[in-house]
Amino acid sequence: MSALRARAGGAVGRAVGGGGPGELGGLDWTLAWARELRIDGTYTYGLEESRSGAHTMDEALRLLVANPQLDLGRLVTHRFGLEDWRRAMRTALSRGRSQALKVVFEP
């Protein structure tokens, strides 16, 4: 959030977190509060009212197919074998320390 620039008299932006983190322990919300950042969370997906009525995942896949130049593989920051699942979970759960964005298993 430190990269956000404050704007007088209004929210500077909106962040949407997807998935379901169990805890956000130790998270300092000062910057979000001071800069009037709107933070939403989502745990599931549904129908898109603004588009064709498709499910969110279908719409995301349509956008990916329409934009093959997007290199989504760069989102994967850590790879683990299945036998190393404990370390993979520690890495995923300590994103601040590990700088993990997407942790995947490679069987």
C-alpha positions in Angstrom: 0.0 0.0 0.0 3.0 2.3 0.4 3.0 2.9 -3.4 -0.5 4.5 -3.3 -0.7 8.2 -3.4 -3.2 10.0 -1.2 -5.9 12.1 -2.8 -7.5 14.8 -0.7 -11.1 14.2 0.2 -11.7 10.8 -1.2 -10.6 7.2 -1.5 -7.4 6.6 -3.3 -8.4 3.2 -4.7 -9.8 -0.2 -4.1 -8.2 -3.5 -3.3 -10.0 -6.9 -3.7 -8.5 -10.0 -2.0 -9.6 -13.3 -3.4 -9.5 -16.6 -1.6 -9.8 -17.2 2.1 -6.9 -16.3 4.3 -7.5 -17.7 7.8 -5.7 -14.9 9.6 -4.2 -11.6 8.8 -2.3 -11.5 12.1 0.0 -8.5 12.7 -1.3 -6.6 9.7 -1.1 -2.8 10.2 -4.1 -1.2 8.6 -2.9 2.4 9.1 -2.0 3.1 5.5 -5.4 1.7 4.3 -7.3 3.8 6.9 -5.3 7.0 6.4 -5.5 6.9 2.6 -9.2 5.9 2.7 -8.5 2.7 0.7 -11.5 0.5 0.1 -10.7 -3.2 0.8 -13.1 -5.9 -0.3 -12.8 -9.6 0.0 -14.2 -12.5 -2.0 -14.3 -16.2 -1.2 -16.3 -17.4 -4.2 -17.5 -16.4 -7.6 -20.9 -16.0 -9.2 -22.6 -14.6 -12.2 -21.4 -11.4 -13.8 -24.2 -8.9 -14.2 -22.2 -6.5 -16.3 -21.2 -8.9 -19.0 -22.9 -11.9 -20.7 -24.2 -13.4 -17.5 -21.4 -16.0 -17.4 -19.8 -17.1 -14.2 -16.8 -15.1 -13.1 -14.4 -18.0 -13.8 -15.8 -18.4 -17.3 -15.3 -14.7 -17.9 -11.7 -14.8 -16.5 -10.9 -17.7 -18.9 -12.5 -15.8 -21.8 -10.2 -12.9 -21.1 -7.2 -15.1 -20.8 -7.9 -16.7 -24.2 -8.5 -13.3 -25.7 -5.1 -12.1 -24.3 -2.6 -14.9 -24.9 0.3 -12.4 -24.5 -0.3 -12.4 -20.7 2.5 -14.3 -19.0 0.6 -15.7 -16.0 3.5 -18.2 -15.3 5.3 -15.3 -13.7 2.8 -15.3 -10.9 4.2 -18.6 -9.7 7.0 -17.7 -7.3 7.6 -21.0 -5.5 7.5 -24.6 -6.6 7.6 -27.7 -4.3 7.4 -31.4 -4.7 4.5 -33.1 -3.0 6.9 -34.6 -0.3 7.9 -31.1 0.7 4.3 -30.0 1.5 5.1 -28.7 5.0 7.7 -26.3 3.7 5.3 -25.3 0.9 2.5 -24.5 3.4 5.0 -22.5 5.6 6.0 -20.5 2.5 2.4 -19.8 1.5 1.4 -18.8 5.0 4.3 -16.5 5.5 4.0 -14.5 2.3 5.5 -11.3 3.8 8.7 -13.1 4.8 8.9 -15.5 1.9 7.7 -13.0 -0.7 5.4 -15.8 -2.1 2.8 -14.8 -4.6 1.7 -18.2 -5.9 2.9 -21.4 -4.4 2.4 -24.6 -6.5 3.1 -28.3 -6.2 5.0 -30.1 -9.0 4.3 -33.9 -8.6 
